[in-house]
Every structure is written in structure tokens, then in C-alpha cells.
Amino acid sequence: MRQDIEIHINTGDIVLDPQNSYKLRQFRWVSNPSGLSRYIYGEIDIPKIVTENSIRNNGFYFTIPYTPKYKEFMIRIRRVYDNGNTEYVKNLSDGTDWFIVQVGMYGQAKQNAFASQLITISESFFFGKIESSCIGLYSFKQSDFNIIAADRQNANLMLACNPSNNYRYPVSGVGLVRWVNAVNINKGNLAEIMQREFLEDGVIVKEASYNYELQEIDHLELDTSNAN
């Protein structure tokens, strides 16, 4: 049985498999009368059960609502104790509670983030990581390729692919669309090409039927035991 990356057969897009489901921390915008007017300020609550070392080393997940303000922003991290007491994670570079937020947009070096730009990173879910004197901001989403048993997918792609459309195997493909759009359909020619193309891929067509009214293959039985 072959395995391969899952492809959406209709669009040709790679199917991504979400990998994460983490606890999102509470975020809110706050006032900071002693701060600079060029910034807006936010605060994240994290329960005291999460150690400061964990916050610094592992980062945190949180949500920021869409904020249409073209201003740089700073964040402080508030650790909340069961009795209601709180303390802030210190910025070790300047001794304050505040961290400037930076992002690396489109593969470029990190720069100060503007609140109104966050929608280009994620709709509202983010991962933050303390990086020296700043908080690096990333999309919350982590995805990976979805690996599937691909015998049927490969068969569908073989049927759909026209010769010359596959850069790696430029002469491969049944090109079924040629029969779907044809006025005069050569039944024998279609059967011959299907058998030849699948056989060259290590697959034997055991049985197939084509519905000429619906212009689609309604049954296809393959022997993939020799495919690798």
C-alpha cells in the first residue's frame, strides 16, 4: 500500500492536518498613563500554576481581538494566584513589566508589530515567546502534511492528469477530460490508454466501466499489490 501527502483532488491543494489544541490565555487592552503615546498596551493573565520558567522557555498561547489601530504595542504578563494576588514577569533587559511585541512579516527580520497588522498573521489566535527584551509573536496554528493510504488518490490523479501536465513525469496520465469533453468517444482507445498508464505505474486495471451518459468512470477495480 502506498502512502503519500493528501491532495484535494478537485483543487489540487495540499490538505493540512491541524496539530495543536492549547489553552488560550486571557488578553485585554489596558491603560498605561506613564507609557509613551506611540504605543498601546495589553495584558495577559496566566495562572500561577504555570511557572515563570515555563513562561519564559515555552511561551504561551492567547487571543487578541481585531484592533484597527495602527500603533505599536507592548504587553505585560500577569501571573494570577489563587488568593487574587498578582505579580508581573519582569523584562530582564530594562527591569520593567513591559515587552515590545515584534513579528517577522513575510520571512523578513523581526520588527515592532502594529495592532492593525495582526490580522495578516492570524484572525485572533497567537503564540508569544519572550525573546530577550521583546515578545516574538506568531500564529497559533501549527499544521503538518496529512499522510494517507494513497492508492485511490494516486488512481484519481492518474485519471485526471493530462500528459505534459506533470513536471516530474511529463508523459504520464490518462487525461480523462479528453473523453469527457469529446464529441466522438473512442471506447477502445480509452481502455487501452488506462491499462497502459496504470501498468507503467505498477498497477493493474482489473475491471473498469465508464458511464457515457454521465461522462464519468463509475467503477474502477485495481490491483496495487506490485505498486511501490
Disulfide bonds with the S-S distance in Angstrom:
none
